[in-house]
Amino acid sequence: MKKQSLCIAAAALVLASCASTGVKTSADGYASVSKNGAAVPYRVLLKTADGVEIQNGGYGSDGCAHPADSSLFYLITDRGPNIDYEGASGKGKLFPVPEYSPRIGLFRMEKDGTVSLVKEIILKSPDGKPITGLPNPKDRGATGEIAYTLDGKILGTDDYGLDSEGIAAAKDGTFWISDEYGPHIVHFAADGTEIERISPYGMTTGNRHLPAVLARRRANRGREGLALTPDGKTLVGLMQSTLYNPSKKEITNKRLIRIVTFDIASGATKQFVYLQNKETDSTCGIVALSNTEFVVIERDGNFSGEKETHKYLFKIDISGATDVTGDDVQSPDGMVVNGKTLEQCSAEELSKAGIKTVSKKLLVDLTSYLPNKYPHDKLEGLWITGRNSIAVANDNDFAINVKDNKLVQKILPGTDRIDDDVVYVITLEHPLY
């Protein structure tokens, strides 16, 4: 494709002082270079006995534009600070701050290029109590993950727990959020109180549910990005990875991702096949340009400071793609082709069966276009800032990582710097829509 010129928003890296709520600008050359993005301010949630700083932070699992004010945008956290952990009862997740509530942050891009926090919205259950990011119980979206405390004790579950990964802000002030646990789509009021939960399970309202096949999501790879079409009528979401359909051992097309649409008024759903470039990558964000055109993220989990990385933005169009819902939206297998699930079919088999996949075109390779080669591992947030500009953000995992089953600081490889949540605003030569 023709190389596009980019203009990175002028920015200074902003770090929150551990001792106060004040903000200071780093003098670090890497951090303060204007073409290296604007970091999201944070506060410290906990400092462990080993000196590991757990931040809040964690903003960057997804983002969306404010519907009425172009200087404002929303970022969402995921379930909260956690790492892979193997305890006495088996493999699971360690939650060093188990009471943490997933939340939405409203941010402003200031005229000097810095990012400021305007307010936080804590996510709550229908009765107004703050939820946690702990796993759901059986039959409500359980992934089989065991939750542990910092000292290795087993935690409980949360009926309303979310691993929030996608956000769309509606013009009426409410939010739609997608989740990796269930997977669920949840409608929240402006104050963060749950209005409705839509999932493949039995806790939904009436006949409003997601296709049953989505329950075969890979644990921790459920419903990732979420977009709201410009007319406000349809939610469009991505599964992060190939479904284990019918099982992990039986799938063969690991490039196959499902895009699912949900008509807000009727509850009707459609599904489309999206093929990733690499079967080892994942789709981690989507934003609407029109009712049929979108920008999506494809990325791996590597740091550019360690090895080759894939951090791509693609422009896609679902208008010519085949709806692969099948005859029964509640079939656990979904549509089958020649007795096989879609995830068992090659691209050639799908084509021979008359199934057209979503069209796609490379928009930006961030590792080539950004002067710092996009140093973060988890490119996840994505929103439109203008006809010629788009913003992205990374999930820094609350600044923590795991090594040898222990909680450690998340550091950018080859540096002594913590991996911050950073916003990049990219201006393209050609209009997005």
Residue, then its C-alpha position, 0 to 999 in steps of 0.5 A: m500500500k502507499k506509505q502514509s505520512l503520520c503526525i503524532a500528537a505532541a505530548a509529554l509523558v505524565l507520571a503520577s507522584c506516589a506521594s500525592t495526587g499531583v502530576k509531574t512531567s518526566a525529564d527522561g529523554y525517551a519519555s518526553v520526546s513529543k513524538n512518543g505519545a502521552a501517558v495516562p495519569y495514574r495513582v498507586l493502588l498498592k506497593t508490595a513488600d518486594g517493592v512492586e508498584i501496582q498502579n491504577g493504571g490499567y486504562g487502555s483495554d479499550g477506548c472510545a470518543h466522547p459523543a459530544d466533546s471532541s476533547l474528551f475520550y473514555l478509557i476502560t480498565d479490565r478486571g483489575p490487577n492480576i497475573d497468571y499463577e499456579g497455587a495449591s489448587g491448580k493454575g489460575k490467576l492471582f489478584p493482589v487487589p481482589e476488591y478492585s472494581p473495573r471502571i471507566g475513566l473520562f480523560r481530556m487531551e489538553k492543548d499542550g498534548t498531555v492527558s488529564l483525568v476528568k473523572e472515574i465511573i465505577l462499574k456496579s451491579p443492578d443494586g448499585k454495589p461496586i462489582t469486582g473483576l473476580p471470575n463468574p460462577k458456574d453457568r454464568g460465564a465461568t472460565g475455570e480460572i481459580a482466583y487467588t489472593l496475594d498469599g495464595k488463598i482461594l477467592g470466591t466468584d462474583d455473579y456480576g464480575l467482568d473482565s471488561e475489554g470493549i467500550a462504546a459510549a451512547k449519545d444518551g450517556t449510557f455505556w455498552i461494555s463487552d467482556e472476556y469472561g462470559p462473554h457478556i455485553v453489558h449495558f450500564a447507566a451513566d453512573g456505572t449501574e448495570i441495566e442489562r446483561i446479554s450473554p450466551y447464558g441464562m441470565t439475560t432478559g427475555n430472548r436477548h442473548l448472544p449466540a450460544v456458540l460464543a460460550r466456546r470462547r477460549a478462556n481469557r480470549g472472549r469478546e474483546g473489542l466493541a463498537l457502536t454504529p454511527d446511527g446508534k442502532t447496532l453493536v459490533g463486537l470482536m472475539q479476540s481469538t478463534l473459538y474452541n469449537p468444538s474443542k481446542k484439539e479439533i480446531t484447525n483454522k486458527r486465523l478465523i475470528r467471529i465478528v458479531t453484531f447485535d441489533i439493540a432494539s430487536g436483539a437480533t444477531k448476525q455473525f461474520v468470518y474475519l481472517q487474521n493475518k497470523e494465527t498467533d495474533s489476536t484481534c483487540g479493538i474495533v471502531a465504527l466508521s460507518n454502519t458497515e466499515f470499521v477499523v480493527i486492531e490485529r496484534d501479537g503480545n510481544f514487545s518491540g524491544e525483545k523481538e519482531t512484533h505485529k501491531y496493525l490497524f486494518k480497515i474492514d467492510i462487512s457489507g459483502a460478508t456472509d452471515v454465518t449464524g446458521d439456522d439455529v442461533q442457539s446451536p452450541d456448534g453454530m453453523v456447520v459446513n460439511g459436518k464441520t464447525l467453521e473453526q474446523c474449515s480452511a479458508e478454501e473450504l469456506s469459499k467453496a461453501g459460498i461463505k464470503t469473509v470480511s474484506k480488509k485493507l492495511l491502514v497502519d503498521l504502528t511498528s513501522y510508522l511510530p518513531n519508537k516502534y510502538p514499544h508496548d506489548k498490548l495494543e488494545g484501545l482504539w477510537i476515532t478523533g477526526r476524519n483523518s485521525i485515529a487514537v490508540a492506547n495500550d493496556n499496561d496490566f496495572a504495571i505488573n507482570v509475572k516471573d517464576n510464578k511471582l509478581v514483578q514490575k512490568i518493565l519495557p525491555g531494554t530499559d528500566r522504565i515501567d510500561d505506562d498506559v500511553v495514548y498515540v494520536i495518528t493523523l493520516e494523509h487520507p480520510l478514514y471515511 
